[in-house]
Amino acid sequence: MDAQRWHDYCLSDPVPEPEVLTLRQWRHLTEVQRCHHIAALERWLDKLFLLTDDLAEIGQTVTDIVSRNTRTPPGAKKIVVITGPNLCGKSTMMMHLARELHLALIDTADRDPRGRPIVRLGPDSEADYCPIAMITLPARAQIAGVNRQVLGHYGVPIDGRGDLTIATIEAAKRHQTHVLIVDDTHLLYTDWKGGRFVLDHIKVINTALGEQPWGATLILVGANLAGSDLVRDPQIAGRLILREVPTYDLNESSSLEECAKWQRIAAQLEDLVLPYLPAGKPGMLYIQLAGELSLRTQGYIGDLVELIAKATVAASLDGSHRITKKHLDGVELSERAKEAYQAKLAEQRRRGRRTQKGANEDDGAASPSPRAASSG
């Protein structure tokens, strides 16, 4: 996403919450009104973001490091690494956090006649103020690939001449970037003879950002980075703060604390959708369906939010206005969730058969054989 699109996204109005209706009000809607209301509900649900306690804690850590980096002496700063399994919600969380940081940083900035935040470079020159730069790496990204993504974000033309690394650093300086976020960092191509140079390039960028008067921060986001070449590099590891976005998969060995945490997450989501389900009661999700939600999503927050969003719409369409297992059954899961769900169901069936077999054997051992009963 380039700087213009990123800025426009940050300034875009949030999707308005739909009107809360009672059952009586639902029954008095015309068909057209009903369709419009459900469409508004869908638009709102599609943008739903669940800030769990763990995500809030990670966000606070990031904010604290960004703030601290502005106060420490110029030079290489602390690097933030956000990681976790694929599709666990890392990028979504960072988008929300980066938007908050962007809005806070431009609040007191100078503006041009269009209202865009600017940096005064001199008496007669200015540049767009880009406090947050967020890029996504391509596959097998090397030094040039990283530089091209950063320069593309700022709209700097790349003509093949000159040093791209110098141009990248100068662009970040010119636009006074306070935070550079690199998404899909796991796509850095480090597993080859030139991988050392790729890692060294990350250090160069971090140092260059930290040498700016405002002490900029480098944030790396990617899947399964714990134990990777990146975090095992001695120099990077010495400045690195790593946080993992968790999933909340439950099984037979899960502790009561883990189960309670999952119920709190389900309750948090229930609080968001319950006002729009007038026949629903407290506990509809976090008590009655907590196990089903875990089974179907394996504790992936993104899958959980999508499952409940679609079930909420389904419950509104059929007029029941409360979520039941039937509504969950009607939601098509992601392929990842679907495969894991089927595997869990198969394991449950196997455990059930083993339990039944053991019970039958116990019954057989406890009952005297016909021969023994008739002897004597």
Rosetta blueprint (number, residue, H / E / L):
1 M L
2 D L
3 A H
4 Q H
5 R H
6 W H
7 H H
8 D H
9 Y H
10 C H
11 L H
12 S L
13 D L
14 P L
15 V L
16 P L
17 E L
18 P L
19 E L
20 V L
21 L L
22 T L
23 L H
24 R H
25 Q H
26 W H
27 R H
28 H L
29 L L
30 T L
31 E H
32 V H
33 Q H
34 R H
35 C H
36 H H
37 H H
38 I H
39 A H
40 A H
41 L H
42 E H
43 R H
44 W H
45 L H
46 D H
47 K L
48 L L
49 F L
50 L L
51 L L
52 T L
53 D H
54 D H
55 L H
56 A H
57 E H
58 I H
59 G H
60 Q H
61 T H
62 V H
63 T H
64 D H
65 I H
66 V H
67 S H
68 R H
69 N H
70 T H
71 R H
72 T L
73 P L
74 P L
75 G L
76 A L
77 K L
78 K L
79 I E
80 V E
81 V E
82 I E
83 T E
84 G L
85 P L
86 N L
87 L L
88 C L
89 G L
90 K H
91 S H
92 T H
93 M H
94 M H
95 M H
96 H H
97 L H
98 A H
99 R H
100 E H
101 L H
102 H H
103 L H
104 A H
105 L H
106 I H
107 D L
108 T L
109 A L
110 D E
111 R E
112 D L
113 P L
114 R L
115 G L
116 R L
117 P E
118 I E
119 V E
120 R E
121 L E
122 G E
123 P L
124 D L
125 S E
126 E E
127 A E
128 D E
129 Y L
130 C L
131 P L
132 I E
133 A E
134 M E
135 I E
136 T E
137 L L
138 P L
139 A L
140 R L
141 A E
142 Q L
143 I H
144 A H
145 G H
146 V H
147 N H
148 R H
149 Q H
150 V H
151 L H
152 G H
153 H H
154 Y H
155 G L
156 V L
157 P L
158 I L
159 D L
160 G L
161 R L
162 G L
163 D L
164 L H
165 T H
166 I H
167 A H
168 T H
169 I H
170 E H
171 A H
172 A H
173 K H
174 R H
175 H L
176 Q L
177 T L
178 H L
179 V E
180 L E
181 I E
182 V E
183 D E
184 D L
185 T H
186 H H
187 L H
188 L E
189 Y L
190 T L
191 D L
192 W L
193 K L
194 G L
195 G H
196 R H
197 F H
198 V H
199 L H
200 D H
201 H H
202 I H
203 K H
204 V H
205 I H
206 N H
207 T H
208 A H
209 L H
210 G H
211 E L
212 Q L
213 P L
214 W L
215 G L
216 A L
217 T E
218 L E
219 I E
220 L E
221 V E
222 G L
223 A L
224 N L
225 L L
226 A L
227 G L
228 S L
229 D H
230 L H
231 V H
232 R H
233 D L
234 P H
235 Q H
236 I H
237 A H
238 G L
239 R L
240 L E
241 I E
242 L E
243 R E
244 E E
245 V L
246 P L
247 T L
248 Y L
249 D L
250 L L
251 N L
252 E L
253 S L
254 S L
255 S L
256 L H
257 E H
258 E H
259 C H
260 A H
261 K H
262 W H
263 Q H
264 R H
265 I H
266 A H
267 A H
268 Q H
269 L H
270 E H
271 D H
272 L H
273 V H
274 L H
275 P H
276 Y H
277 L L
278 P L
279 A L
280 G L
281 K L
282 P L
283 G L
284 M L
285 L L
286 Y L
287 I L
288 Q L
289 L L
290 A H
291 G H
292 E H
293 L H
294 S H
295 L H
296 R H
297 T H
298 Q L
299 G L
300 Y L
301 I H
302 G H
303 D H
304 L H
305 V H
306 E H
307 L H
308 I H
309 A H
310 K H
311 A H
312 T H
313 V H
314 A H
315 A H
316 S H
317 L H
318 D L
319 G L
320 S L
321 H L
322 R L
323 I L
324 T L
325 K H
326 K H
327 H H
328 L H
329 D H
330 G L
331 V L
332 E L
333 L L
334 S L
335 E H
336 R H
337 A H
338 K H
339 E H
340 A H
341 Y H
342 Q H
343 A H
344 K H
345 L H
346 A H
347 E H
348 Q H
349 R H
350 R H
351 R H
352 G H
353 R H
354 R H
355 T H
356 Q H
357 K H
358 G H
359 A H
360 N H
361 E H
362 D H
363 D H
364 G H
365 A H
366 A H
367 S L
368 P L
369 S L
370 P H
371 R H
372 A H
373 A H
374 S H
375 S L
376 G L
